[in-house]
């Protein structure tokens, strides 16, 4: 089925629904969160019952407090057997965490994603790796459904696009991306508000956290990779939460000697590895080797550790996934 045909089928299902639920992956980024909130805002504006959520831990950085977070419900209040559920920016059931159960039990599960690593799950699959963000597809889905796009919806969708295209600087940014963004701005989105919250607003303690992580950064110039590790003691010493640590990968990736940046964050159990590329290396393909996923230039995966083993494993795969 083509992307356009899948969008039409998904929109027809949403138009018939009376109650729509949406979810992003666990620890949602701006794209997953913005897509889900945008759809729910549009569904409510169209007179539907609708809620959004994501799996535990159900916490968000105040980076996102400009979004319509009142549309969210804790995962424990999410319908167990929803009639229609839409999963955004999620490549597999397990990425939904505790909401994988409702997704499997849904009368109809619509999957909307732009990750090439998504092999397709659910009943209606809308996947387009050519899109810079899942929020682009969410916007097209809402328009196909004929639902109104109010300022809450537009702001959420614009935030998703801006976040996943790195302020329109990643290679995934296309002319269509900019055209969609322009439509959202015409509705009244304030780009300075979105930009400041997403990229220029951290607690003071984050400066200490960044200093600690950058101080232990290492580089292999021959291989073109820079890496560092954040542990739970760093968070405690800086007095910030895990959710506040999201910008660290961007602090690390600016080293000009490296094509690839790797940030390893300690979790309560195991580690989360974030990867960024300047373009020569397909870090999405690297992440898939570990059961993760993402895009050519931005990806991630979970790993048992220890950090040294993660670094060694990633370094071993870089030559295989780097353009000659």
C-alpha positions as CSV (number, residue, x, y, z in Angstrom):
1,X,0.0,0.0,0.0
2,X,1.3,3.5,-0.9
3,X,1.8,6.1,1.8
4,X,-1.1,8.2,0.3
5,X,-3.4,5.1,0.3
6,X,-2.5,4.3,3.9
7,X,-3.2,8.0,4.9
8,X,-6.6,7.8,3.3
9,X,-7.5,4.5,5.0
10,X,-6.2,5.8,8.4
11,X,-8.2,9.1,8.0
12,X,-11.4,7.2,7.2
13,X,-11.0,5.1,10.4
14,X,-10.4,8.2,12.4
15,X,-13.4,10.0,11.0
16,X,-15.7,7.1,12.0
17,X,-14.2,6.8,15.5
18,X,-15.9,8.4,18.5
19,X,-12.9,7.9,20.9
20,X,-9.3,8.2,19.7
21,X,-6.2,7.5,21.7
22,X,-2.6,8.3,20.7
23,X,0.8,7.4,22.1
24,X,4.4,7.9,21.4
25,X,7.4,5.8,22.4
26,X,8.7,5.6,26.0
27,X,10.7,8.7,27.0
28,X,9.2,10.6,24.1
29,X,11.1,13.2,22.2
30,X,9.6,16.3,20.7
31,X,8.4,14.5,17.6
32,X,6.7,11.6,19.4
33,X,5.1,13.9,21.9
34,X,4.2,16.6,19.4
35,X,2.6,14.2,17.0
36,X,0.4,12.5,19.6
37,X,-0.7,15.8,21.2
38,X,-1.3,17.3,17.8
39,X,-3.6,14.5,16.7
40,X,-5.5,14.5,20.0
41,X,-6.0,18.3,19.9
42,X,-7.4,18.0,16.4
43,X,-9.6,15.1,17.3
44,X,-11.1,17.1,20.2
45,X,-11.6,20.1,18.0
46,X,-13.5,17.8,15.7
47,X,-15.8,16.8,18.5
48,X,-14.2,13.4,19.4
49,X,-13.2,12.1,22.7
50,X,-9.4,11.8,22.7
51,X,-6.4,11.4,25.0
52,X,-2.7,10.8,24.6
53,X,-0.1,9.1,26.8
54,X,3.2,7.3,26.8
55,X,4.6,4.4,28.9
56,X,6.5,4.7,32.2
57,X,8.4,6.6,33.4
58,X,5.5,9.1,32.9
59,X,7.7,12.2,33.4
60,X,8.6,15.1,31.1
61,X,11.1,17.8,31.2
62,X,9.6,21.3,31.6
63,X,11.1,21.9,28.2
64,X,7.7,20.7,26.9
65,X,5.5,22.8,29.2
66,X,4.5,25.1,26.3
67,X,2.6,22.2,24.7
68,X,-1.1,21.2,25.6
69,X,-0.1,18.7,28.2
70,X,-3.6,18.7,29.6
71,X,-4.4,16.3,26.8
72,X,-2.2,13.6,28.4
73,X,-3.3,11.0,30.9
74,X,-1.0,8.7,32.9
75,X,-0.6,5.2,31.4
76,X,-2.7,3.7,34.2
77,X,-5.6,5.8,33.0
78,X,-5.1,4.9,29.3
79,X,-7.9,2.7,27.9
80,X,-6.9,-1.0,28.1
81,X,-8.8,-2.0,24.9
82,X,-9.2,1.2,22.8
83,X,-11.3,1.1,19.7
84,X,-8.8,3.1,17.7
85,X,-5.3,3.8,18.8
86,X,-2.6,5.7,16.9
87,X,1.1,5.0,17.7
88,X,3.5,7.7,16.6
89,X,7.3,7.6,16.0
90,X,7.4,4.0,17.2
91,X,9.1,1.2,15.4
92,X,7.8,-1.8,17.4
93,X,5.4,-2.8,20.2
94,X,8.1,-2.9,22.8
95,X,8.9,0.8,22.3
96,X,5.5,1.6,23.7
97,X,6.5,0.2,27.0
98,X,3.4,-0.4,29.3
99,X,1.1,0.8,26.4
100,X,2.1,-2.2,24.3
101,X,-0.8,-4.1,25.9
102,X,-3.5,-1.6,24.8
103,X,-1.8,-1.4,21.4
104,X,-2.1,-5.1,20.9
105,X,-5.7,-5.1,22.2
106,X,-6.9,-2.1,20.1
107,X,-9.7,-2.7,17.7
108,X,-7.6,-0.9,15.1
109,X,-4.0,0.1,15.6
110,X,-2.7,2.8,13.2
111,X,1.1,3.2,13.1
112,X,2.5,6.5,11.9
113,X,6.3,6.7,11.6
114,X,9.2,8.0,9.5
115,X,11.9,5.6,10.7
116,X,13.3,3.3,8.0
117,X,13.9,0.7,10.7
118,X,10.1,0.3,11.2
119,X,9.2,-3.0,9.5
120,X,5.5,-2.3,10.0
121,X,3.2,-3.5,12.8
122,X,-0.4,-2.7,13.5
123,X,-3.5,-2.8,11.2
124,X,-2.9,0.4,9.2
125,X,0.7,1.4,8.6
126,X,1.7,4.9,7.5
127,X,5.5,4.9,7.2
128,X,7.5,7.3,5.0
129,X,11.2,7.5,5.7
130,X,11.4,10.5,3.3
131,X,9.7,12.6,5.9
132,X,11.8,14.6,8.3
133,X,9.5,13.9,11.2
134,X,6.5,11.8,12.2
135,X,4.7,15.1,12.9
136,X,4.7,15.8,9.1
137,X,2.7,12.6,8.6
138,X,0.5,13.5,11.6
139,X,-0.3,16.9,9.9
140,X,-1.1,15.1,6.6
141,X,-3.3,12.6,8.5
142,X,-5.2,15.4,10.2
143,X,-5.8,17.2,7.0
144,X,-6.9,14.1,5.2
145,X,-9.4,13.5,8.1
146,X,-10.7,17.0,7.5
147,X,-10.3,17.9,11.1
148,X,-9.6,21.5,12.2
149,X,-6.1,22.6,13.2
150,X,-6.2,25.0,16.1
151,X,-3.2,26.7,17.7
152,X,-2.7,23.9,20.2
153,X,-2.6,21.4,17.4
154,X,-0.4,23.5,15.2
155,X,2.1,24.3,18.0
156,X,2.5,20.6,18.9
157,X,3.0,19.6,15.3
158,X,5.5,22.4,14.6
159,X,7.4,21.4,17.7
160,X,7.7,17.8,16.5
161,X,9.0,18.9,13.1
162,X,11.5,21.4,14.5
163,X,12.7,18.9,17.1
164,X,13.3,16.0,14.7
165,X,14.9,18.1,11.9
166,X,17.2,19.8,14.4
167,X,15.8,23.3,13.6
168,X,15.6,22.3,9.9
169,X,19.3,21.6,9.7
170,X,19.3,17.8,9.3
171,X,19.5,16.2,5.8
172,X,16.0,14.9,6.4
173,X,14.6,18.4,5.9
174,X,12.9,18.6,2.5
175,X,11.1,21.3,0.7
176,X,7.8,19.6,1.8
177,X,9.0,20.0,5.4
178,X,9.4,23.7,5.1
179,X,6.1,24.0,3.3
180,X,4.3,22.2,6.1
181,X,6.0,24.3,8.7
182,X,5.0,27.5,6.8
183,X,1.3,26.3,6.9
184,X,1.6,25.9,10.7
185,X,3.2,29.3,11.1
186,X,0.2,30.8,9.1
187,X,-2.1,29.4,11.8
188,X,-0.3,31.4,14.4
189,X,2.6,29.3,15.8
190,X,5.2,31.4,17.5
191,X,8.6,30.0,16.3
192,X,10.5,31.9,18.9
193,X,8.5,30.3,21.7
194,X,9.0,26.8,20.3
195,X,12.7,27.3,19.7
196,X,13.5,28.8,23.1
197,X,11.7,26.0,24.9
198,X,13.2,23.2,22.9
199,X,16.8,24.4,22.5
200,X,17.5,27.3,24.8
201,X,15.9,26.6,28.2
202,X,17.6,24.3,30.7
203,X,17.8,24.5,34.5
204,X,21.1,26.0,35.9
205,X,22.1,22.6,37.2
206,X,22.3,21.3,33.6
207,X,25.4,23.5,33.1
208,X,27.1,21.4,35.8
209,X,25.8,18.2,34.3
210,X,27.1,19.2,30.9
211,X,30.5,20.2,32.3
212,X,30.9,16.8,34.0
213,X,29.9,14.8,30.9
214,X,32.1,16.9,28.5
215,X,35.0,16.7,30.8
216,X,35.2,13.0,30.4
217,X,34.6,13.0,26.6
218,X,37.0,11.0,24.5
219,X,37.7,11.0,20.8
220,X,39.1,8.6,18.2
221,X,40.1,10.9,15.4
222,X,41.1,8.1,13.1
223,X,37.7,6.6,13.3
224,X,35.9,9.9,13.6
225,X,33.9,9.3,16.8
226,X,33.5,11.2,20.0
227,X,31.9,9.7,23.1
228,X,31.1,10.2,26.7
229,X,29.1,8.8,29.6
230,X,26.5,10.2,32.0
231,X,25.8,8.3,35.2
232,X,23.3,8.7,37.9
233,X,25.8,10.3,40.2
234,X,26.1,13.1,37.6
235,X,22.4,13.8,37.8
236,X,22.4,13.8,41.6
237,X,25.4,16.1,41.8
238,X,23.9,18.6,39.4
239,X,20.5,18.4,41.0
240,X,18.6,17.7,37.7
241,X,16.4,15.0,36.5
242,X,17.1,12.4,33.8
243,X,14.5,14.2,31.6
244,X,16.7,17.4,31.8
245,X,19.6,15.5,30.2
246,X,18.2,15.4,26.6
247,X,20.4,18.2,25.2
248,X,23.7,16.5,26.2
249,X,24.1,14.7,22.9
250,X,24.0,18.0,21.1
251,X,26.7,19.4,23.3
252,X,28.9,16.5,22.5
253,X,28.2,16.3,18.7
254,X,29.7,19.7,17.8
255,X,33.3,18.4,17.9
256,X,34.4,19.0,14.3
257,X,36.9,16.2,14.3
258,X,34.2,13.6,14.6
259,X,31.5,12.4,12.2
260,X,29.8,10.3,14.9
261,X,28.9,11.3,18.5
262,X,27.9,8.6,21.1
263,X,26.4,9.5,24.5
264,X,25.9,6.6,26.9
265,X,23.4,7.4,29.7
266,X,23.0,5.2,32.8
267,X,19.4,4.0,33.5
268,X,18.0,2.4,36.6
269,X,18.8,-0.8,34.7
270,X,21.3,-0.8,31.9
271,X,22.1,2.1,29.6
272,X,20.7,4.1,26.8
273,X,23.0,5.0,23.9
274,X,22.3,8.0,21.7
275,X,24.0,8.4,18.3
276,X,24.4,11.4,16.0
277,X,26.1,11.6,12.6
278,X,27.2,14.4,10.4
279,X,26.1,12.3,7.4
280,X,28.9,10.0,6.4
281,X,27.9,7.3,8.8
282,X,24.4,5.7,9.0
283,X,23.9,5.6,12.7
284,X,20.4,4.3,12.3
285,X,21.8,1.1,10.8
286,X,24.3,0.9,13.7
287,X,21.5,1.2,16.2
288,X,19.5,-1.5,14.5
289,X,22.4,-3.9,15.1
290,X,21.6,-3.5,18.8
291,X,17.8,-3.8,18.5
292,X,17.3,0.0,18.4
293,X,16.5,2.3,15.5
294,X,16.3,5.8,14.2
295,X,17.4,7.8,11.2
296,X,20.5,8.0,9.2
297,X,21.8,10.9,11.3
298,X,20.1,10.3,14.7
299,X,19.4,7.0,16.4
300,X,19.6,5.2,19.7
301,X,19.4,1.8,21.4
302,X,19.4,0.2,24.9
303,X,22.2,-2.0,26.2
304,X,23.1,-3.9,29.3
305,X,26.6,-2.3,29.3
306,X,29.1,-1.6,30.7
307,X,29.9,1.6,28.8
308,X,33.3,0.5,27.6
309,X,31.7,-2.5,25.9
310,X,29.1,-0.2,24.2
311,X,31.8,2.1,22.9
312,X,33.9,-0.9,21.6
313,X,30.8,-2.4,19.9
314,X,29.8,0.8,18.2
315,X,33.3,1.6,17.0
316,X,33.5,-1.9,15.5
317,X,30.4,-1.2,13.4
318,X,31.2,2.3,12.1
319,X,33.4,1.3,9.2
320,X,30.6,-1.1,8.0
321,X,28.0,1.7,7.9
322,X,30.1,4.6,6.7
323,X,30.0,5.7,3.1
324,X,33.2,5.1,1.3
